[in-house]
Amino acid sequence: MGQSQSLEFGLIPYPPHAAVYMVEHQPEIVIDNSLVQFSGLDSTNVLQGYMSSVDANQLSGYTERLGSALGGLESVPNAVGLGALVISMILELFVGKKDEMSTRDILRRVFAEEKASEIRDLMDEYMRRLEINLRNTQLQLEDTRRIEAMLSPQLTRAKNSMLKDGHMSTRALSHWVNGAAFHTQMLIHQARLEAGDGARATAAVDLYQKDLSLLTDNYRTHVPDFSRQVETDGQDISNVKCNLELEGPKQYFLSVKRDIPALIRQHNTFNVMVSS
């Protein structure tokens, strides 16, 4: 396999002539960083980075406690993608990572102000089930099939609520984008466990790319900050701004689709260093 490529969707520079119109309000429609970093081909390396942050003098006790938390496993199979993300949540408890980008806070960051969300609850349930069944790939597969089939219609309802019922907002679109990215990773994990070809994951990405295009047009029309037509140098700044704000999610789905054949073949193992 060639050199791993990580997904990197950072700040996207705005055109100089548009900058003055973009200072007051820059909605954050992004896929959460924790989900992004565990969606690429180097997710196992991200996990190993947690190990390197442990002080050598504390390593012996750390690995013993970590092995216990992982159900007595000395190594964890399929420690890639969402499997790697869930393991990172366990590792954070021992590394003591408490910054605002903690993987354990992914749902809080994405759904901070939402009091009730089926998408959030299904994402939460799936991560909990993965953690419970780290040692049992068959149960992982059963849970993936079951919860994926529940998450998909919730994403469709959220999309239709924005497109057909007039409930478009920055928050609603952000929830949908993150849910769609998570659902795609579930389908990739399912194909990995089934030794499949990833056709369903690829089909899902194709649909989500089409949905995102429709949602972008609707967002530009209905969100007040983007409805104003501001002309400068012959360009519609509201359109320029909207396209830039959604460039990260667009690039995410393009990159994931490109990497699906390689991602489903990954079965990397996370090794817990057990003291002698």
N, C-alpha and C positions, 0 to 999 in steps of 0.2 A: 504494500500500500504506500502511496506517496506521502509526502509531508502533510501533517495535520494542519487544517485551517480552522481557526476559531472565528466565530461570528463576532464582528465588531461593528456596532451601530452607535457611534458616539454623536457628538454635536455636529450638525450639518451647517456649514457657513451660509449666511444669508447674503444675497446680492447687495453690494454697497448702496445702491440707489434705493433699496427698500428698507434699510436698517431703521430709518427714523420712524417708520410706520409699525415696527415690530417690538418696540421697547415696552409698551404698556401691558400687553397681554400675549403670553406665549403658552397656549394650552399644552399640557404634557400628555400627548397620546403616544406612549412608548410601550414596548414590551419590557416587562420587568427585567432588570439586569441579571438576577439570579436565574431566571428562565433562559435568558439568552446565553449565558456562559455555560450552561449545561445542555444546550441544544447542539453544540458543535462537535467536531470530531476529536477534540482534546479534553472532553469532560472528565476522563479518569485522571488526567494530569492536574486538573483543577483540584480534585480530591486529594491527590498526593501533596499538593501545596499546603493543605491543612496540617498534614503530618509534620512538615518541615517547620511549622511555626511553634511546635512543642519544644520546650526546653529539654535538653538532653538529660539533665538530672531528674526530670520528672517523667521521663519516657517509660520506665518500667511500670510504674503504677498506672500510668495513663493507658498503656496498651492492655493491661489486665482488665481495667474498668471498661474500656472500649469493647474488648472481646465479649465481655458479659452483656453489654448493651446491645450488641449485634447477635445475641442469641447463642453465644458460645462459639461463633464462627471465627476461624483464623483467616478466612478469605471469603469474600462475597462475590458471587458470580454476577454477570451482567451489570457491573457497576458503571454504567454509561447512561446518558440521557436522563430520564426521570429517575432511574435507579440511582444514578450518581447524585442527583439533587436531593433525594431522600436521605442517602447516607451522609451527605454534607450537613443536613439538619442535626443528625445524631452527633457528628463530629463537633459541631459548634458548641454543644453542651460541655464538651471536654476541653476544647481549645479555649473556651471562654470568650468567643467572639461576640461583641455586644454593639458593634457599630450599626448605623442606620441601614446598611446594605446586607444585614444578616439574612441568610437564606430562610431562616425560620420565620422571618417577618414578611415573606413574599405576599401573602394574602392580605395582611394589614396594609401594605403599600398600595396594592392594586384596588382593594375594595374598602378603603379607609372609612368612608362616610356611608357606606351601604348598610342598612339595618337588616335587610332580608335579600338574599341572592341565591338562587338555585345554582348558578354557575360557580359561585364561591364555595358553596357547601359540597358540591360534587368534586371540585378540585381538592378540597380539604380531605374528604372521605377517601379519595383515591390515594393521596399521599400517606394517609394513616394506614390504609390497607397494604400498601407497598412496604411500609416499615414493619408491619406485623409479619408479613410473609417473605421477608428477605431470603430465608433459607429454602423456600418452596416455590419454585418457578411455575409449577402447575397452578397453584392457587393464585399467583400473580397474574397468570394468563386469564384465568376465570374472572378475576376481579376486573381486569382491563377490559375484557369483552362486555361485562355487565355494566360497568360505570361509563364506558365510552358510549354505549347505546343510550344511556340516560343523559349524558352531557350534550350530545349532538342536537337533539330537539330543543334543548334549552337555548343553545346558541342560535338556532333558527328562529325561535320566539323573540329573542333579543334583537336580532337583525330586523325582523318584521315590525317590531315595536318602533324601531327607529325609522324605517323606510315607509311604513304604511300607516302607523298610528300617530306620527308626529312627535315621538318622544326622543328626538335626536338631541344629544348633548355631548360635551367633551367627556364627561364621566361615563356615560353609557357606551360610547364608542371605545373608550379605553378598556372597559370591562370586557366588551366583546372581543377586541383584538387579543387581549391576554388569554381569554378563554379559548379562542380559536387556535392560538399558538400552543397552548397546553394540550388541547384535543389532538392536534397534529402529532405532538410528541407521544401521546398515548398510542396512537395508531402505529407509530414507528416502533415503540416498545413491543406492541402486540406482534408486529411482523418479525421482530427480532426473536421473540420467544417461540413463534410458530415456525421459524426458518422460512418465512414467506418472502414474497418478492417486493413488498412495499407498495403494491398497486393501489391499495385503499388509501394509504397515506398520501401518495401522489395525487390521487383523485380529489382528496380533501383539500390539499393545498391549491389545486386548480380552482375549486369552488370558492375557497376563501379569498383568493386573489380577485376573482370576479366580484364577490361580495364587497370586498374592500374598495374596489373601484366605484361601485354604486354608492356605498356609504360615504366615500370621499365627496362625490358630487352632491349628495344630500346634505352633508355637513357644511359644505361651502355655501349652500343656499340658505340653510335654516339657522345656523349659529350666528348670532348678531355680529360678532367680530369679523366674520368672513362675508357678511352680506353687503357691506359697504363696497361700492365700486370706486377704487382710488386709482387714478391713472398717473403714471410717471414714466417717462421715457417710452411711452407707448405700451406699457405693460399693466395688467390688472394685478395690483399688489395683493389683493385678497386671495386671488387664485394662486399666485406665487407662494404666499405664506402657507396656505392650506397644503399645497403639494409638498412643501419642505417639511412641515410638521408631521406628515404621514409617511415621509420617505423611509424612516427607520423600520416600521412594520412592513412596508412593501419590500424592502431589501431583505428582511428576515425571511419572508416566505420564499423569495427567489433563491436565497442561499440554502435554506432547508431542502427545498425541492431538488436542487443540484446535488446535495449530499446524501439524499435518502438511500441510494444503493449502497453507499459505504457505511452509513449509520446503522442499517439493519444487519450488517455483517459484523458489527462490533459486539464482542462478548467479553470485554476486558474485565479482569478480576481485580478487586480492591483487596490488598493484602494487609492484614493487621499484624504489625510486628510484635510477636509474643516474646516476652523476656524469658531467658533461660533459667 
